[in-house]
Amino acid sequence: MDAITGVLWRHRAAIAAAVFVGAAAYLLWSEHRPHVLGVLPYLLLLACPLMHVFMHGGHGGHGHDHDRGGDKKP
């Protein structure tokens, strides 16, 4: 165990804060779960175009020289 975390868990205030944060997280999740799960399909739909933009990096900006139907002669 790390020296800092060992000292931290010896204080009553740190233990009380951890219990409070855990209880608050549980209550927020149990009360707002329908709202969060209702938004997930929209986040998936939003993720598709964002991944397309960021994963491709913009078409044509890769530095490739594509021949478009014989514009250049060898």
C-alpha positions in Angstrom: 0.0 0.0 0.0 1.2 3.5 -0.8 2.4 5.6 2.1 0.0 8.4 1.2 -3.1 6.3 1.0 -2.1 4.5 4.2 -2.0 7.7 6.1 -5.1 9.0 4.3 -7.3 6.1 5.4 -6.3 6.5 9.1 -8.1 9.9 9.3 -11.8 9.7 10.2 -12.6 12.6 7.9 -11.2 10.8 4.9 -13.3 7.7 5.7 -16.4 9.8 6.2 -15.8 11.6 2.9 -15.4 8.3 1.1 -18.6 6.9 2.6 -20.5 10.1 1.7 -19.2 10.1 -1.9 -20.2 6.4 -2.2 -23.7 7.0 -0.8 -24.2 10.0 -3.0 -23.0 8.1 -6.1 -25.4 5.2 -5.3 -28.4 7.5 -4.8 -27.7 9.5 -7.9 -27.4 6.3 -10.0 -30.5 4.7 -8.5 -32.6 7.9 -9.0 -31.3 9.0 -12.4 -30.6 5.7 -14.1 -33.7 6.0 -16.5 -32.6 9.4 -17.6 -29.0 8.3 -18.3 -30.1 5.1 -20.1 -32.6 7.0 -22.1 -29.9 9.2 -23.6 -27.6 6.4 -24.6 -29.1 5.7 -28.0 -28.7 9.4 -28.9 -25.1 9.4 -27.7 -24.4 6.4 -29.9 -25.9 8.2 -32.9 -23.8 11.3 -32.1 -20.7 9.2 -31.7 -20.9 7.9 -35.3 -20.3 11.2 -37.1 -17.8 12.3 -34.6 -15.8 9.2 -35.0 -16.0 9.5 -38.7 -14.7 13.0 -38.7 -11.9 12.4 -36.2 -10.9 8.9 -37.4 -10.6 9.8 -41.1 -8.9 13.2 -40.4 -10.6 14.7 -43.4 -10.6 13.1 -46.8 -7.9 14.4 -49.2 -5.7 15.7 -46.4 -3.6 12.5 -46.3 -1.0 13.6 -48.9 -2.0 10.9 -51.4 -2.0 11.8 -55.0 -5.1 10.1 -56.4 -5.6 9.9 -60.2 -9.1 10.9 -61.1 -9.8 9.4 -64.5 -6.7 10.2 -66.4 -6.1 13.8 -65.7 -2.3 13.3 -65.6 -0.4 11.7 -68.4 2.6 9.4 -67.6 
